[in-house]
Amino acid sequence: MDLDRVLALKRRQGSRFGSPSDWNLCGISEAKDSSPEASEAGLPPRGARSLLCIKRRGRPADRTDRCVNMEDGRPLDDARILVVDDEPPNVRLLHRALERAGYVNVEATTDSRRVAGLLTEFEPDIILLDLLMPHLDGFQVMDQLTRLVPSSTYLPVLVLTADITTEIKRKALARGAKDFLTKPFDLEEVLLRIHNMLQIRQLHLQLRKQNEELEERVRLRTLELERALATERLAAERLRELDELRSAFLTAVSHELRTPSDLCPRGRTGAGPARRRAERGRS
């Protein structure tokens, strides 16, 4: 399967493709070398150091919509992709591949020191990270991500490297890398790996949303049961009080029934036994 077949498949699946005129490339400055070859190839000047920001015109990234899309299973081309590579030609190449694949929200930086800030500001769904960079290399950036990203959050990191030795792979995987892309890039492989990792990210967000909804339903049901239990306790207490009153009433009635003479008025009671004995003695 070649790249054209992959892109054709994405078209049939409903991905939105835009023409190059729909996109805006901004923020490349401080060029040290602007060769005619780079200009003809459409690549940014070598040595550009400032932030490379790629966004589609007319479709500003919206944080809320992005979260809803990822969680509700809508097209993955709304996912936020962060590219971190100190070589602008590599950034430009990845940008073009992602553009052709229909991805809308792509942001990149050639300065690895900006990743921590972009993590909060941009909230990426996937990070494409170079390993060999000045200031902070890819391993140091992944150490930052380990401290900043909660362990319950699945944020895939796709490592970009020309050194794919076993030691490098183990070191990167130990720091949280999820997959690797080998330089020079195979664009078909780039798109397939990004798509697969975004699918996993989407499933993770959907599962987290379902868990949150389930926890909320359990919480509401627990409150209902607690209220019902409290009502039952009040009813049981009232029944106990009524039973005590009934028992006291029956005890009083039983006592009165055992002593009927107490119910007769004074002066109208019959002769007592002592009086009857006295009368028999006189006779």
Phi and psi in degrees as GROMACS dihedral restraints (atoms count N, CA, C in turn):
[ dihedral_restraints ]
;  ai    aj    ak    al  type     phi  dphi    fc
    3     4     5     6     1   -96.0    20    10
    4     5     6     7     1   179.2    20    10
    6     7     8     9     1   -63.8    20    10
    7     8     9    10     1   -39.6    20    10
    9    10    11    12     1   -62.5    20    10
   10    11    12    13     1   -36.2    20    10
   12    13    14    15     1   -70.0    20    10
   13    14    15    16     1   -36.6    20    10
   15    16    17    18     1   -62.4    20    10
   16    17    18    19     1   -45.1    20    10
   18    19    20    21     1   -67.1    20    10
   19    20    21    22     1   -37.1    20    10
   21    22    23    24     1   -63.9    20    10
   22    23    24    25     1   -38.8    20    10
   24    25    26    27     1   -62.7    20    10
   25    26    27    28     1   -42.1    20    10
   27    28    29    30     1   -64.9    20    10
   28    29    30    31     1   -35.1    20    10
   30    31    32    33     1   -62.3    20    10
   31    32    33    34     1   -43.9    20    10
   33    34    35    36     1   -65.8    20    10
   34    35    36    37     1   -26.6    20    10
   36    37    38    39     1   -83.0    20    10
   37    38    39    40     1    -0.8    20    10
   39    40    41    42     1    98.4    20    10
   40    41    42    43     1    12.7    20    10
   42    43    44    45     1   -70.3    20    10
   43    44    45    46     1   148.9    20    10
   45    46    47    48     1   -96.6    20    10
   46    47    48    49     1   122.3    20    10
   48    49    50    51     1  -106.7    20    10
   49    50    51    52     1   142.1    20    10
   51    52    53    54     1  -121.3    20    10
   52    53    54    55     1   153.8    20    10
   54    55    56    57     1   -81.3    20    10
   55    56    57    58     1   160.7    20    10
   57    58    59    60     1   -56.9    20    10
   58    59    60    61     1   -27.2    20    10
   60    61    62    63     1   -70.8    20    10
   61    62    63    64     1   -15.7    20    10
   63    64    65    66     1   -83.3    20    10
   64    65    66    67     1    -3.9    20    10
   66    67    68    69     1  -112.9    20    10
   67    68    69    70     1   156.7    20    10
   69    70    71    72     1  -129.4    20    10
   70    71    72    73     1   129.3    20    10
   72    73    74    75     1  -113.7    20    10
   73    74    75    76     1   120.9    20    10
   75    76    77    78     1  -136.3    20    10
   76    77    78    79     1   157.7    20    10
   78    79    80    81     1    94.6    20    10
   79    80    81    82     1     6.8    20    10
   81    82    83    84     1   -88.5    20    10
   82    83    84    85     1   121.6    20    10
   84    85    86    87     1  -151.2    20    10
   85    86    87    88     1  -179.3    20    10
   87    88    89    90     1    56.6    20    10
   88    89    90    91     1    44.8    20    10
   90    91    92    93     1   -70.4    20    10
   91    92    93    94     1   135.7    20    10
   93    94    95    96     1   -95.7    20    10
   94    95    96    97     1   -27.5    20    10
   96    97    98    99     1  -147.1    20    10
   97    98    99   100     1   121.5    20    10
   99   100   101   102     1  -122.6    20    10
  100   101   102   103     1    90.6    20    10
  102   103   104   105     1   -85.1    20    10
  103   104   105   106     1   151.9    20    10
  105   106   107   108     1   -59.9    20    10
  106   107   108   109     1   -33.9    20    10
  108   109   110   111     1   -63.8    20    10
  109   110   111   112     1   -41.6    20    10
  111   112   113   114     1   -66.3    20    10
  112   113   114   115     1   -38.0    20    10
  114   115   116   117     1   -65.6    20    10
  115   116   117   118     1   -42.1    20    10
  117   118   119   120     1   -65.6    20    10
  118   119   120   121     1   -35.3    20    10
  120   121   122   123     1   -79.6    20    10
  121   122   123   124     1    -6.1    20    10
  123   124   125   126     1    76.8    20    10
  124   125   126   127     1    18.7    20    10
  126   127   128   129     1   -91.1    20    10
  127   128   129   130     1   154.0    20    10
  129   130   131   132     1   -70.1    20    10
  130   131   132   133     1   157.4    20    10
  132   133   134   135     1   -59.7    20    10
  133   134   135   136     1   142.1    20    10
  135   136   137   138     1   -67.2    20    10
  136   137   138   139     1   134.8    20    10
  138   139   140   141     1    94.2    20    10
  139   140   141   142     1     3.0    20    10
  141   142   143   144     1   -62.5    20    10
  142   143   144   145     1   131.5    20    10
  144   145   146   147     1  -112.5    20    10
  145   146   147   148     1   -15.1    20    10
  147   148   149   150     1   -85.5    20    10
  148   149   150   151     1   175.2    20    10
  150   151   152   153     1   -65.7    20    10
  151   152   153   154     1   133.0    20    10
  153   154   155   156     1   -99.5    20    10
  154   155   156   157     1   117.1    20    10
  156   157   158   159     1  -118.9    20    10
  157   158   159   160     1   123.8    20    10
  159   160   161   162     1  -123.0    20    10
  160   161   162   163     1   118.5    20    10
  162   163   164   165     1  -144.1    20    10
  163   164   165   166     1   152.8    20    10
  165   166   167   168     1   -84.0    20    10
  166   167   168   169     1   135.4    20    10
  168   169   170   171     1   -66.7    20    10
  169   170   171   172     1   141.2    20    10
  171   172   173   174     1    81.7    20    10
  172   173   174   175     1    -2.3    20    10
  174   175   176   177     1  -135.0    20    10
  175   176   177   178     1    70.9    20    10
  177   178   179   180     1   -61.9    20    10
  178   179   180   181     1   143.8    20    10
  180   181   182   183     1   -68.4    20    10
  181   182   183   184     1   132.1    20    10
  183   184   185   186     1  -120.3    20    10
  184   185   186   187     1   122.9    20    10
  186   187   188   189     1   -63.6    20    10
  187   188   189   190     1   -42.8    20    10
  189   190   191   192     1   -66.5    20    10
  190   191   192   193     1   -47.6    20    10
  192   193   194   195     1   -60.2    20    10
  193   194   195   196     1   -39.1    20    10
  195   196   197   198     1   -62.0    20    10
  196   197   198   199     1   -44.0    20    10
  198   199   200   201     1   -64.6    20    10
  199   200   201   202     1   -41.5    20    10
  201   202   203   204     1   -63.3    20    10
  202   203   204   205     1   -44.2    20    10
  204   205   206   207     1   -59.8    20    10
  205   206   207   208     1   -47.6    20    10
  207   208   209   210     1   -65.0    20    10
  208   209   210   211     1   -37.2    20    10
  210   211   212   213     1   -79.8    20    10
  211   212   213   214     1   -30.1    20    10
  213   214   215   216     1   -92.6    20    10
  214   215   216   217     1     6.9    20    10
  216   217   218   219     1    77.6    20    10
  217   218   219   220     1    21.5    20    10
  219   220   221   222     1   -79.8    20    10
  220   221   222   223     1   175.3    20    10
  222   223   224   225     1   -51.9    20    10
  223   224   225   226     1   142.0    20    10
  225   226   227   228     1   -75.6    20    10
  226   227   228   229     1    -9.3    20    10
  228   229   230   231     1   -72.4    20    10
  229   230   231   232     1    -3.4    20    10
  231   232   233   234     1   -90.0    20    10
  232   233   234   235     1    -2.9    20    10
  234   235   236   237     1   -65.5    20    10
  235   236   237   238     1   150.6    20    10
  237   238   239   240     1   -93.8    20    10
  238   239   240   241     1   124.8    20    10
  240   241   242   243     1  -117.2    20    10
  241   242   243   244     1   124.6    20    10
  243   244   245   246     1  -109.7    20    10
  244   245   246   247     1   123.8    20    10
  246   247   248   249     1  -107.7    20    10
  247   248   249   250     1   128.1    20    10
  249   250   251   252     1  -124.3    20    10
  250   251   252   253     1   107.7    20    10
  252   253   254   255     1  -155.8    20    10
  253   254   255   256     1   133.7    20    10
  255   256   257   258     1   -80.2    20    10
  256   257   258   259     1    -4.6    20    10
  258   259   260   261     1  -103.4    20    10
  259   260   261   262     1   107.4    20    10
  261   262   263   264     1   -56.4    20    10
  262   263   264   265     1   -35.0    20    10
  264   265   266   267     1   -59.5    20    10
  265   266   267   268     1   -38.1    20    10
  267   268   269   270     1   -66.1    20    10
  268   269   270   271     1   -38.7    20    10
  270   271   272   273     1   -63.9    20    10
  271   272   273   274     1   -43.2    20    10
  273   274   275   276     1   -63.9    20    10
  274   275   276   277     1   -39.9    20    10
  276   277   278   279     1   -64.0    20    10
  277   278   279   280     1   -45.4    20    10
  279   280   281   282     1   -65.6    20    10
  280   281   282   283     1   -38.0    20    10
  282   283   284   285     1   -59.6    20    10
  283   284   285   286     1   -45.1    20    10
  285   286   287   288     1   -65.0    20    10
  286   287   288   289     1   -41.1    20    10
  288   289   290   291     1   -63.9    20    10
  289   290   291   292     1   -43.6    20    10
  291   292   293   294     1   -67.8    20    10
  292   293   294   295     1   -35.7    20    10
  294   295   296   297     1   -62.6    20    10
  295   296   297   298     1   -46.5    20    10
  297   298   299   300     1   -64.8    20    10
  298   299   300   301     1   -30.7    20    10
  300   301   302   303     1   -79.7    20    10
  301   302   303   304     1    -6.1    20    10
  303   304   305   306     1    92.2    20    10
  304   305   306   307     1    10.9    20    10
  306   307   308   309     1   -74.1    20    10
  307   308   309   310     1   136.4    20    10
  309   310   311   312     1   -95.4    20    10
  310   311   312   313     1   -44.0    20    10
  312   313   314   315     1  -109.1    20    10
  313   314   315   316     1    95.4    20    10
  315   316   317   318     1  -124.4    20    10
  316   317   318   319     1   130.0    20    10
  318   319   320   321     1  -134.5    20    10
  319   320   321   322     1   143.5    20    10
  321   322   323   324     1  -140.8    20    10
  322   323   324   325     1   154.9    20    10
  324   325   326   327     1  -139.7    20    10
  325   326   327   328     1   144.3    20    10
  327   328   329   330     1   -96.0    20    10
  328   329   330   331     1     1.6    20    10
  330   331   332   333     1  -116.5    20    10
  331   332   333   334     1   108.4    20    10
  333   334   335   336     1   -65.7    20    10
  334   335   336   337     1   -16.6    20    10
  336   337   338   339     1   -70.8    20    10
  337   338   339   340     1   -13.4    20    10
  339   340   341   342     1   -89.4    20    10
  340   341   342   343     1    -3.8    20    10
  342   343   344   345     1   -62.6    20    10
  343   344   345   346     1   -43.5    20    10
  345   346   347   348     1   -59.5    20    10
  346   347   348   349     1   -43.1    20    10
  348   349   350   351     1   -67.5    20    10
  349   350   351   352     1   -41.2    20    10
  351   352   353   354     1   -67.7    20    10
  352   353   354   355     1   -27.1    20    10
  354   355   356   357     1   -61.2    20    10
  355   356   357   358     1   -38.8    20    10
  357   358   359   360     1   -81.8    20    10
  358   359   360   361     1   -41.4    20    10
  360   361   362   363     1   -74.9    20    10
  361   362   363   364     1   -43.9    20    10
  363   364   365   366     1   -95.5    20    10
  364   365   366   367     1   -28.0    20    10
  366   367   368   369     1    50.4    20    10
  367   368   369   370     1    67.2    20    10
  369   370   371   372     1   -70.0    20    10
  370   371   372   373     1   155.4    20    10
  372   373   374   375     1   -94.4    20    10
  373   374   375   376     1   -18.1    20    10
  375   376   377   378     1  -156.0    20    10
  376   377   378   379     1   147.6    20    10
  378   379   380   381     1  -123.2    20    10
  379   380   381   382     1   125.4    20    10
  381   382   383   384     1   -97.6    20    10
  382   383   384   385     1   112.8    20    10
  384   385   386   387     1  -123.5    20    10
  385   386   387   388     1   123.7    20    10
  387   388   389   390     1   -77.1    20    10
  388   389   390   391     1   152.0    20    10
  390   391   392   393     1   -92.1    20    10
  391   392   393   394     1   -46.2    20    10
  393   394   395   396     1   -93.0    20    10
  394   395   396   397     1   101.8    20    10
  396   397   398   399     1  -142.5    20    10
  397   398   399   400     1   153.7    20    10
  399   400   401   402     1   -73.4    20    10
  400   401   402   403     1   169.7    20    10
  402   403   404   405     1    67.4    20    10
  403   404   405   406     1   -78.8    20    10
  405   406   407   408     1  -124.2    20    10
  406   407   408   409     1   122.9    20    10
  408   409   410   411     1   -81.6    20    10
  409   410   411   412     1   177.5    20    10
  411   412   413   414     1   -61.7    20    10
  412   413   414   415     1   -34.7    20    10
  414   415   416   417     1   -65.9    20    10
  415   416   417   418     1   -41.1    20    10
  417   418   419   420     1   -67.4    20    10
  418   419   420   421     1   -36.3    20    10
  420   421   422   423     1   -64.2    20    10
  421   422   423   424     1   -42.4    20    10
  423   424   425   426     1   -65.4    20    10
  424   425   426   427     1   -32.9    20    10
  426   427   428   429     1   -63.1    20    10
  427   428   429   430     1   -39.7    20    10
  429   430   431   432     1   -61.9    20    10
  430   431   432   433     1   -44.6    20    10
  432   433   434   435     1   -62.0    20    10
  433   434   435   436     1   -36.4    20    10
  435   436   437   438     1   -61.0    20    10
  436   437   438   439     1   -37.3    20    10
  438   439   440   441     1   -77.8    20    10
  439   440   441   442     1   -30.7    20    10
  441   442   443   444     1   -93.9    20    10
  442   443   444   445     1   -28.8    20    10
  444   445   446   447     1   -96.5    20    10
  445   446   447   448     1   125.9    20    10
  447   448   449   450     1   -58.7    20    10
  448   449   450   451     1   147.6    20    10
  450   451   452   453     1   -64.5    20    10
  451   452   453   454     1   -24.0    20    10
  453   454   455   456     1   -81.3    20    10
  454   455   456   457     1    -5.4    20    10
  456   457   458   459     1   -97.2    20    10
  457   458   459   460     1   130.8    20    10
  459   460   461   462     1   -95.5    20    10
  460   461   462   463     1   102.2    20    10
  462   463   464   465     1  -116.9    20    10
  463   464   465   466     1   100.3    20    10
  465   466   467   468     1   -69.5    20    10
  466   467   468   469     1   138.0    20    10
  468   469   470   471     1  -116.3    20    10
  469   470   471   472     1   119.2    20    10
  471   472   473   474     1  -103.6    20    10
  472   473   474   475     1   112.0    20    10
  474   475   476   477     1   -82.1    20    10
  475   476   477   478     1   133.4    20    10
  477   478   479   480     1  -105.5    20    10
  478   479   480   481     1   120.5    20    10
  480   481   482   483     1  -158.5    20    10
  481   482   483   484     1   150.5    20    10
  483   484   485   486     1   -95.2    20    10
  484   485   486   487     1   -13.1    20    10
  486   487   488   489     1  -103.2    20    10
  487   488   489   490     1    98.5    20    10
  489   490   491   492     1  -109.7    20    10
  490   491   492   493     1    34.3    20    10
  492   493   494   495     1   -67.6    20    10
  493   494   495   496     1   162.7    20    10
  495   496   497   498     1   -61.2    20    10
  496   497   498   499     1   -39.1    20    10
  498   499   500   501     1   -63.7    20    10
  499   500   501   502     1   -44.2    20    10
  501   502   503   504     1   -64.7    20    10
  502   503   504   505     1   -42.5    20    10
  504   505   506   507     1   -62.9    20    10
  505   506   507   508     1   -44.1    20    10
  507   508   509   510     1   -64.6    20    10
  508   509   510   511     1   -40.3    20    10
  510   511   512   513     1   -64.8    20    10
  511   512   513   514     1   -42.1    20    10
  513   514   515   516     1   -69.1    20    10
  514   515   516   517     1   -42.8    20    10
  516   517   518   519     1   -63.7    20    10
  517   518   519   520     1   -36.3    20    10
  519   520   521   522     1   -65.4    20    10
  520   521   522   523     1   -23.1    20    10
  522   523   524   525     1   -98.9    20    10
  523   524   525   526     1     6.5    20    10
  525   526   527   528     1   111.4    20    10
  526   527   528   529     1     1.6    20    10
  528   529   530   531     1   -64.3    20    10
  529   530   531   532     1   141.9    20    10
  531   532   533   534     1  -103.7    20    10
  532   533   534   535     1   -24.3    20    10
  534   535   536   537     1  -163.3    20    10
  535   536   537   538     1   174.5    20    10
  537   538   539   540     1  -133.0    20    10
  538   539   540   541     1   146.5    20    10
  540   541   542   543     1  -124.3    20    10
  541   542   543   544     1   126.8    20    10
  543   544   545   546     1   -93.3    20    10
  544   545   546   547     1   134.0    20    10
  546   547   548   549     1   -86.3    20    10
  547   548   549   550     1   141.6    20    10
  549   550   551   552     1   -68.5    20    10
  550   551   552   553     1   151.1    20    10
  552   553   554   555     1   -74.3    20    10
  553   554   555   556     1   140.5    20    10
  555   556   557   558     1   -97.0    20    10
  556   557   558   559     1   107.4    20    10
  558   559   560   561     1   -61.8    20    10
  559   560   561   562     1   -33.6    20    10
  561   562   563   564     1   -62.5    20    10
  562   563   564   565     1   -44.7    20    10
  564   565   566   567     1   -65.4    20    10
  565   566   567   568     1   -38.6    20    10
  567   568   569   570     1   -56.7    20    10
  568   569   570   571     1   -50.8    20    10
  570   571   572   573     1   -67.0    20    10
  571   572   573   574     1   -39.8    20    10
  573   574   575   576     1   -66.1    20    10
  574   575   576   577     1   -42.6    20    10
  576   577   578   579     1   -68.8    20    10
  577   578   579   580     1   -41.0    20    10
  579   580   581   582     1   -62.5    20    10
  580   581   582   583     1   -44.8    20    10
  582   583   584   585     1   -61.5    20    10
  583   584   585   586     1   -44.6    20    10
  585   586   587   588     1   -63.5    20    10
  586   587   588   589     1   -41.5    20    10
  588   589   590   591     1   -71.2    20    10
  589   590   591   592     1   -33.5    20    10
  591   592   593   594     1   -68.6    20    10
  592   593   594   595     1   -34.3    20    10
  594   595   596   597     1   -62.2    20    10
  595   596   597   598     1   -43.2    20    10
  597   598   599   600     1   -63.3    20    10
  598   599   600   601     1   -42.5    20    10
  600   601   602   603     1   -59.9    20    10
  601   602   603   604     1   -43.6    20    10
  603   604   605   606     1   -63.3    20    10
  604   605   606   607     1   -44.1    20    10
  606   607   608   609     1   -62.2    20    10
  607   608   609   610     1   -38.3    20    10
  609   610   611   612     1   -62.7    20    10
  610   611   612   613     1   -45.1    20    10
  612   613   614   615     1   -65.4    20    10
  613   614   615   616     1   -39.6    20    10
  615   616   617   618     1   -64.1    20    10
  616   617   618   619     1   -42.5    20    10
  618   619   620   621     1   -64.0    20    10
  619   620   621   622     1   -41.3    20    10
  621   622   623   624     1   -63.6    20    10
  622   623   624   625     1   -39.9    20    10
  624   625   626   627     1   -64.8    20    10
  625   626   627   628     1   -42.8    20    10
  627   628   629   630     1   -62.9    20    10
  628   629   630   631     1   -40.0    20    10
  630   631   632   633     1   -63.3    20    10
  631   632   633   634     1   -41.5    20    10
  633   634   635   636     1   -63.9    20    10
  634   635   636   637     1   -42.2    20    10
  636   637   638   639     1   -64.7    20    10
  637   638   639   640     1   -40.6    20    10
  639   640   641   642     1   -63.9    20    10
  640   641   642   643     1   -42.7    20    10
  642   643   644   645     1   -62.0    20    10
  643   644   645   646     1   -37.7    20    10
  645   646   647   648     1   -67.5    20    10
  646   647   648   649     1   -41.1    20    10
  648   649   650   651     1   -64.2    20    10
  649   650   651   652     1   -41.1    20    10
  651   652   653   654     1   -62.8    20    10
  652   653   654   655     1   -40.3    20    10
  654   655   656   657     1   -63.1    20    10
  655   656   657   658     1   -45.7    20    10
  657   658   659   660     1   -65.4    20    10
  658   659   660   661     1   -41.2    20    10
  660   661   662   663     1   -65.3    20    10
  661   662   663   664     1   -36.8    20    10
  663   664   665   666     1   -63.0    20    10
  664   665   666   667     1   -41.3    20    10
  666   667   668   669     1   -62.8    20    10
  667   668   669   670     1   -40.7    20    10
  669   670   671   672     1   -63.1    20    10
  670   671   672   673     1   -43.5    20    10
  672   673   674   675     1   -65.2    20    10
  673   674   675   676     1   -38.3    20    10
  675   676   677   678     1   -64.7    20    10
  676   677   678   679     1   -40.4    20    10
  678   679   680   681     1   -65.1    20    10
  679   680   681   682     1   -43.6    20    10
  681   682   683   684     1   -63.1    20    10
  682   683   684   685     1   -39.6    20    10
  684   685   686   687     1   -65.5    20    10
  685   686   687   688     1   -39.7    20    10
  687   688   689   690     1   -64.2    20    10
  688   689   690   691     1   -39.0    20    10
  690   691   692   693     1   -63.9    20    10
  691   692   693   694     1   -42.2    20    10
  693   694   695   696     1   -63.6    20    10
  694   695   696   697     1   -38.7    20    10
  696   697   698   699     1   -63.7    20    10
  697   698   699   700     1   -42.0    20    10
  699   700   701   702     1   -63.0    20    10
  700   701   702   703     1   -42.0    20    10
  702   703   704   705     1   -64.8    20    10
  703   704   705   706     1   -40.4    20    10
  705   706   707   708     1   -64.8    20    10
  706   707   708   709     1   -38.3    20    10
  708   709   710   711     1   -65.5    20    10
  709   710   711   712     1   -40.2    20    10
  711   712   713   714     1   -65.9    20    10
  712   713   714   715     1   -39.5    20    10
  714   715   716   717     1   -64.4    20    10
  715   716   717   718     1   -38.5    20    10
  717   718   719   720     1   -62.9    20    10
  718   719   720   721     1   -43.0    20    10
  720   721   722   723     1   -63.3    20    10
  721   722   723   724     1   -41.9    20    10
  723   724   725   726     1   -65.1    20    10
  724   725   726   727     1   -36.8    20    10
  726   727   728   729     1   -66.1    20    10
  727   728   729   730     1   -38.4    20    10
  729   730   731   732     1   -64.5    20    10
  730   731   732   733     1   -41.6    20    10
  732   733   734   735     1   -63.3    20    10
  733   734   735   736     1   -41.5    20    10
  735   736   737   738     1   -63.0    20    10
  736   737   738   739     1   -43.8    20    10
  738   739   740   741     1   -63.1    20    10
  739   740   741   742     1   -41.5    20    10
  741   742   743   744     1   -63.9    20    10
  742   743   744   745     1   -39.6    20    10
  744   745   746   747     1   -65.4    20    10
  745   746   747   748     1   -45.8    20    10
  747   748   749   750     1   -64.3    20    10
  748   749   750   751     1   -35.6    20    10
  750   751   752   753     1   -63.8    20    10
  751   752   753   754     1   -43.3    20    10
  753   754   755   756     1   -64.4    20    10
  754   755   756   757     1   -42.7    20    10
  756   757   758   759     1   -64.5    20    10
  757   758   759   760     1   -41.3    20    10
  759   760   761   762     1   -63.0    20    10
  760   761   762   763     1   -39.2    20    10
  762   763   764   765     1   -64.2    20    10
  763   764   765   766     1   -41.7    20    10
  765   766   767   768     1   -66.6    20    10
  766   767   768   769     1   -36.2    20    10
  768   769   770   771     1   -69.8    20    10
  769   770   771   772     1   -28.2    20    10
  771   772   773   774     1   -77.1    20    10
  772   773   774   775     1   -19.2    20    10
  774   775   776   777     1  -124.9    20    10
  775   776   777   778     1    76.7    20    10
  777   778   779   780     1   -73.6    20    10
  778   779   780   781     1   -25.6    20    10
  780   781   782   783     1   -61.9    20    10
  781   782   783   784     1   -26.1    20    10
  783   784   785   786     1   -68.2    20    10
  784   785   786   787     1   -15.4    20    10
  786   787   788   789     1   -84.4    20    10
  787   788   789   790     1   -13.4    20    10
  789   790   791   792     1   -81.5    20    10
  790   791   792   793     1   147.5    20    10
  792   793   794   795     1   -70.6    20    10
  793   794   795   796     1   158.0    20    10
  795   796   797   798     1   -68.6    20    10
  796   797   798   799     1   144.7    20    10
  798   799   800   801     1    86.4    20    10
  799   800   801   802     1   -10.4    20    10
  801   802   803   804     1  -115.9    20    10
  802   803   804   805     1    13.0    20    10
  804   805   806   807     1   -79.6    20    10
  805   806   807   808     1   156.1    20    10
  807   808   809   810     1   -70.6    20    10
  808   809   810   811     1   170.3    20    10
  810   811   812   813     1   -66.8    20    10
  811   812   813   814     1   143.8    20    10
  813   814   815   816     1   -84.2    20    10
  814   815   816   817     1   170.1    20    10
  816   817   818   819     1   -63.4    20    10
  817   818   819   820     1   -35.9    20    10
  819   820   821   822     1   -66.1    20    10
  820   821   822   823     1   -39.0    20    10
  822   823   824   825     1   -67.1    20    10
  823   824   825   826     1   -39.2    20    10
  825   826   827   828     1   -66.7    20    10
  826   827   828   829     1   -37.8    20    10
  828   829   830   831     1   -65.4    20    10
  829   830   831   832     1   -37.2    20    10
  831   832   833   834     1   -64.5    20    10
  832   833   834   835     1   -40.4    20    10
  834   835   836   837     1   -67.0    20    10
  835   836   837   838     1   -39.2    20    10
  837   838   839   840     1   -66.0    20    10
  838   839   840   841     1   -32.3    20    10
  840   841   842   843     1   -68.8    20    10
  841   842   843   844     1   -36.6    20    10
  843   844   845   846     1   -70.0    20    10
  844   845   846   847     1   -28.0    20    10
